[in-house]
């Protein structure tokens, strides 16, 4: 599943979590807001349509890690 994201409009370091409201599955964690969700895109965990069940949480002050860089060490 690919969630399309919009370019960041500011340099604020808040972290956004996108999750399915019906099953609480975490779908994406990013610093940039999601701009568009397809009307046919479904939650991979419960099958709910994301246009109806996608929610956003804002995590403040949580450090973000580049997991790719950690794996390469």
Residue pairs with C-beta under 8 A, 6 or more apart in sequence:
1 27
1 41
1 44
3 18
3 27
3 28
3 34
3 37
3 41
4 34
4 35
4 36
4 37
5 30
5 32
5 33
5 34
5 35
6 32
6 33
6 34
6 35
6 36
7 32
8 31
8 32
8 33
12 31
13 31
13 64
14 31
14 58
14 59
14 60
15 29
15 30
15 31
15 58
15 59
15 60
15 62
15 64
16 29
16 30
16 31
16 32
16 33
16 34
16 56
16 57
16 58
16 59
17 26
17 28
17 29
17 56
17 57
17 58
17 59
18 26
18 27
18 28
18 29
18 30
18 34
18 54
18 55
18 56
18 57
19 25
19 26
19 27
19 54
19 55
19 57
20 27
20 43
20 45
20 46
20 48
20 50
20 53
20 54
20 55
21 48
21 53
21 54
21 55
22 43
22 46
22 48
22 53
23 43
23 45
23 46
23 48
25 43
25 44
25 45
25 46
27 43
27 44
27 50
27 54
28 34
31 64
33 56
34 54
34 56
37 50
37 51
37 54
38 50
38 51
39 49
39 51
40 49
41 49
41 50
41 51
42 48
42 49
42 50
43 50
43 53
